[in-house]
């Protein structure tokens, strides 16, 4: 499992040299109450809307996507290196 401590490199001034994965765009179709949406994300994205407009469902989809991506990253890190 990748933890926050894994992202810190003491020799690089406390910052990991590899880029941290970032979900920059979410496109949803027919997910719970959301018929269709296409949202570009930034490091700070604010969701605003009336009750029942799908804000929580959007975050649920984003959480599912982030968890899926994390599993893929962990699997790739566990694969043996093919470089010679």
Beta strands, then each sheet from edge to edge (+ up, - down):
strand 1: 25-31
strand 2: 34-40
sheet 1: 1+ 2-
end
